[in-house]
């Protein structure tokens, strides 16, 4: 609601500045509708993003920004259009009252919908007419088309006024609001599509990087994250890939240096240890001689084991494959390696292509570990291509079950100075060369009756390739 004075009309009495405009429209009735629709879309996208990954979170962010921008621009356009229409309505009514005044003064006939001393004339216009001023008046309730008045005082003291509602003109504003709503929805949907596209590309590159990093963690030193993600995009993902590759190369160089040092030390010790063992054989019989020979032999075994671990860590070992009957082979070798162990054959129809020497090494190390750290009876079970070695001791420590075997860490909860922890490390390395999988667990007394450590060797259906790769073996829980 507000009054605007006409221009170009002679004023009576003391000039007075025009009244401050009060016709600035408030929020249109369709403004809340725009906001509610945007809020509904945002709530749906929030729930979707919480259930999904990075691409939907990126989409949500872009859609939210798009919605805010679309709503803000829609409100600005709506308000600007409404203000422009109101100003134009005032101008039209001001021109109409001037024409009606001229027509009346010349012909004394009212035209153009004009009235004299209209009783409905707003009080503000009466005041301006009393001061001899032409003015326009806008009455906007916010619920429909505004009423626009224009009045001018005549020489005979009467007030000529015109009044109308611009319903057709303001109906265009409703059409504009509908177009703005559709445009806002289109912008939000376009933002979602753009966000999905950008987020999917970023998410796909990150997934490839994560897969390559997992392969690096599993020991595949040939994998490079930068090659895995591919593409020509140079962004933060590419920087991350280069950093991970650099870290992997540095760690690989360090591990290779440590492996070479270990192998060199063991190789240098081999000759003096062999000489020490030979010299011990020349000592006269007796208890001291037996102790010296035993320790010299233990030192020689340790040196050979360290050399074997170094070779296995170098991923240079290759299996010499033969077709064998697994049940028959295991039965014969257990009789030689550990005659006290009990052999149970559940299935005898398994023929595997493997390296007998390495398989015997694995079996011997598992039985030696059971004898050193476990308690009898020792059980060996052959079921198809699966070999189980079980003792009835305290079981494997939690660190071994979690991280796997490690050099110089024994498979006993109470090491007590027994062993050097290389046996299970060698067994795991030889299993890798065979393309097999070696797992460790503790027996469940509730199911198996007693405690104990259980080592399970899963031999593959097909033999490893000459590159050292092998099919993935699905190990049941």
N, C-alpha and C positions, 0 to 999 in steps of 0.2 A: 504494500500500500504506500502511495506517495504522490506528491504533487510536483508538476514541472510547470514553470512559468513559460508562457509563450514569448516569442521574440519578435521584434519589429512592430509592436503595438504601442501606441502612445499611452503613457502612464499618467494617472492623475495623482496629484499630491507628491509627497516625498518618495523618491525612489528607494527601493528596498531590495537587498540581495535575495536571490531565489532561495527557497527553502531547500534544506538538504534532502537529497533523494532518499526515499525510503522504499523504493520498488525493487531493490536487489532481491532476486528470488532466493528462497532457501532450497534445501535439497528437494529434488523432484520426487514424486511418489514412486517413480520407478528406480530411484537410486538404491533403496534397500534391496530391491529385487536383484539388481546387478551384484551387490555385495553378497547376498545370500547364495546365489548360484555359484559365485567364485568360491565361497567358503565351503559349499558342499563338494565341489570338485577337489578342493585341497584336502578335505577330510578323507575322501576316497583314496587319493594318491598317497596320503600318509600311511593308511592301513596297508596299501599295496607295497610301499617301500619297506615297511617293517618286516614283511614276509620275504623280501627278495634281497638281491645283492646290490652291487655297486651301481649297475646300470640304471636300476630303478631309483636309487637315491639321487643319482645325477639328474634323471628325468624329473624327479620330484622338485629338485632345486630349480631347474630351468622352468618347469611349469609354474611353480610358485611365483618366480620373478615375472614370468609372462602374464600371469593372472593379475598381479599387482599393477603392472604397467598398463594392461588392458583396461582394468577397472578405473585406474586414475585418469587415463586418457578419455575413457567414455564419459566419466563425470565432468571432465573439463569441457569436452565437446558439447555435452548436453547443456551445461550451464551457459557456455558461450552462445549456443544457438538460442536458448531461451531469452537471455539478456538482449540479444540482437533483435528477436521478434518483439519483445516488449518495447524497445526503443523505437522500432519501426512503427508499432501500433500507436505510440504517443505522437510520432511525427504525422502519421496519417490523420489522426483525430484533430491535431492542431491545424492541419491544412483544411480539413473539412469544416471546422468551426469558423475559420476565416472566410471560406467561400460562402458558408451559410449566412454569416454576418453581412457580407457585401450584398448578397442576394436579398436579404431582408430589408436592408437600408434602402435599396433601390426600388424594390417592388412591394415592400411591406407584406410579403408572403413568406411563410416559413417553408423551407425546403431542406433536403438532405437529412431528414429525420430530426431536425432541430426543434427545440421546445423553448418556450419562454417561462422563466421562473418555475422550472420543474421542481415539484416538492421533494423529489428523491435526490436532488442535487446534494452531493456531499458537503458537509459543513466547511471543510477546508477550502473548497472552491468558492463558497459564498464569501468567505473572508477575503480571498484574493480579488473577487469581483468588487467587493466593497472598496477595495483600494485601487480599483480601476485597472487591474492586471488580468491579462489573458493567461490561462493556465490549463494544464492537463493533469488528470488524476488517475492513478492506477490502483485498482482494488483487486488484490490477488489472494484468494483464500488458500491456495495450494491444492485444492481438490478438483479443480476444473479450469476452464478457460477464464482468464481474468477479465474483469469489466474495466473498460477504458472510457473516461469522461474527458470532455473538453468544454470550457466555458469562456465567455467573453462578455464584459459589461457593455451595454448599449448607451447611447446618449440620453435616452429617456429614462435611465435608471433601472431598466429591466436587465435580466441576465439571460443571454442566449446560450444554450448548451446542447451538445450532442452526446450520445451514449450508445455504446454497442459492445457486443462480445465477439471476439475473433475466433469463433469455434473452428472454422475450417482451417484457418492458419495454424492454430495450435494443435490440431489433429496431426499435422505434419510432424510435430515434435514426438508424438507417440510412435509414428513410423520410424523416426530417427532412433528412438530408444530401442526398438526391436532390432534394427540393423546393428546398433552398437552391441547389443547382447549377443547376437549371432557372431559378430566380428570378434568379440572377446572370447567366446567359446572356441572359435576357430583358431585364434592365437594360442590359447591354452593347449588345444589338441596338437597344434603344430609344435609347440614347445615340448610337449611330451614325446612326440615322434623324434624331434631333434635330439632330445635328451637320451632316448633309447638308443639312437644311432651312435651318439658320442660315447655314452656309457658302455654300450656293447663292445665297441672297438677297444676302449680302455680295459674293460673287464676281460675280454678275450686275450689281450696282450699280457695282462697280469696272470691269468690262468696258465698261459704257456710258460711264463717266467717261473711260476710256482712249480709247475711240473718239472721243468729243467732243473730248478734248485733242489727238488726232492731227489732227482737222479744223481745230482752231484753229491748229495748227502749219503746216498746209497753206495757211493764209490765209483760211479761212472765218470772218470776224469776227462773223457772226450767230449762231454756235453758242454755247450756254452749257451748261456741264457740269451745273449745277443742274437745268436743264430736261430734260437728257438722262437723268439717273438717275431723276427723277420720284419718286413715292411720297410717303407721309406720314411716313416714318421720319426721325427727327432723331438722327443718330449722327455718328461721326467721318467717315464718307464724305460726309455732307452738309457738314460743316465743310471737308473737303478741296475739295469742289465749289465752295463759296463762295470759298475762298481762290484757287483756279485762275481762277474767273470774275473775281474782283477783279484778279488779276494780268493777265489777258487784257485787261480794260477799261483798266487803267493803261497797258499796252504799246500798245494801240490808240490811246489818246489821245496818247501820246508820238509814235507813228509819224505820226499825223495832223497833229500840230503840226509835226513835222519836214517832212512833205510840203508843208504850207502855207507854211512858211518857204522851202523850196526853190523852190516855185512862185512865191512873191512875189518872191524875189530874181531869179529868171530873168525874170519879167515886167517887173520894174523895169529889168533890164539890156537888155531887148529894144529899147526906144526909143533909148537912147544908142548901142547897137551898130549899130542901123539908121542913125542919123545918122553914125556913124563910117564905115560902109561907103559911104554916099552921098558923104561928104566925100572919101573915098579915090578915088572915081570922077572927081573934079574935079582931081586932081593931074596934073601933066604926065607924059607917058610916060617910062618909064625903069625900070631895075632896082629902085631903091628903092621906086618906086610899086607895082611888081608885088608886092614883099614885103609892103608895107603892106596892099594889097588882099587878098592871100592870108591874112594873119593876121586881118584883119577878117572875112573870110568864114568862117574857121575858128571865130572867136569867135561869130559869128552861128549857125553850125551847132551849136556846143556849147550855146548858150542854147536853141535850138529843141529839141534833144535832151533837155535837162534838163526843159523844160516838158512834153514828151511823156511822159517817165518819171513825172513828178508826176501827170499825168492817168491814166496806166495804174495807178499805185499807188493811186489813189482809187477804183478799180473802178467808175468811172462811164462808161467807154467802151462803146459798143454797135456791133455789126457791122451794116453795110448790105449785106444779102445779095443775091447774084446767082448764077444757075446758069451755070457756066463749064465748058469743056473744059480740064481741068487740064494735059494734055500740050501742047496748042496754046498756052495762056496762058503757061506757063513757057518754052516755046521762044521765043516772041516777046519776052518781057520780058528774057530772058538776052541776046538779041542787042542790046538797048538798054543794059542795065545793065553787062554785062561781055562784050563781043564775043569775047574770047579764050577764054572758058569753053567746054568741050565739053558738049553736051547729049545725053543718051542716054535714049530713051523705050522702056521695056520693055513697057508696056501703055498703049494709047491709048483704052481704053473707060471711063475714069473721068471722070464728070461730078459735080462737087461744088457744093454751095450754100455760098458763102463771100463774104467781102468782098475784091474784087480789089485795092483800094488797100492794105489791110493785108497781104494776101498778097505783094504786090509789095514792100512795106516790109520784110517778113521776108526775102524772097529777096535784096533789095539789101544788107541788113545782113550776111547770111551771106557773100555774095560779097565785100563790102568787107572783112570781117574776114579772109577767106581771102587776099585780095590784100595786106592790110597785114601780116599776121603769118605767113602760110604761103608756100609756093612753088608755082609752076606745075608741071604743068598743073592747072587747076581743072576739076573734073568735077561736072556736075549730072545726076542720074539721077531719072527719073520712073517709078514703078512702082505703078500703080493710084492709090491715094490717098496714097502715100508719096513724099516728096521728099527726096533726099539731096544734100548739098553737101560735096565732098571736096577737100582740097588735098594737097600732098605735102611739107609743112613739118615742123617738129618736133612738131606735135600740141598738144593742149590741156594746160595745166598740171594737176597733180593736184588742186589746190584747186578749180578750176572743175568738174572731173569729179565731185568729192565734194559740193560745196555748190551748184553751179549758177552761172550768171552773176551778177555783182554790179556795181553802178555803180562807175565809176572803178577797175575792175580789168580789165586787158586779157586777151584770149584768147591771149597769147603767153608762152612760157616765158622769153623775153628781151624785156621790154617795150621797152627802148631808147628811151623817150620817145615811142613811137608810140601815138596814140589815147588815149581817155579811158575805155574800158571800158563805154561806154553802148550800143554797137551790139548786142551779144548780149543785154543787159538789155532793150532795146526789143523785140528779136525775140521773146524769151520772153514779154514782156507782151502783144504783139500776138497771139501764138499763143494765149494764154489767152483773149483776147477772141473769137477765132475758134472756140474750143472745141477747139483742136488741142493736140497735145503735142509739144514740142520737146526732143529729147535730144541729148546730146553724148558722143562717145567718140573714142578714138584707134584708127587702123587697126592691125591686127595684121600685121606684116611676114611672119610665117610663113604667113598665109592670103592676104593681099592683096598681097604682094610688096614693098610699100614702106611707110614711115612716112607719117603724115599725120593731119590732124584731120577728123573726119566729124561733120556735123550732120544730124540726121534729123528731118523734120517729118511728123507723122502727122495727117492731116486726118480729121475725124469723118464718119461716114456721114450723120448727121442734123445739122442746123444748130443752133447754140446758141439758147436761148430768149431772150426779151426781158428776162429777169432776170439774164442773164449766166451761167446754169448750162449745163452741157453733159454729154452722156453720158460715162461713163468709158471711155477708150480702153485696151484691153489691148495693151501693148507687148511683143512677144516678146523673149526674151533674145538 
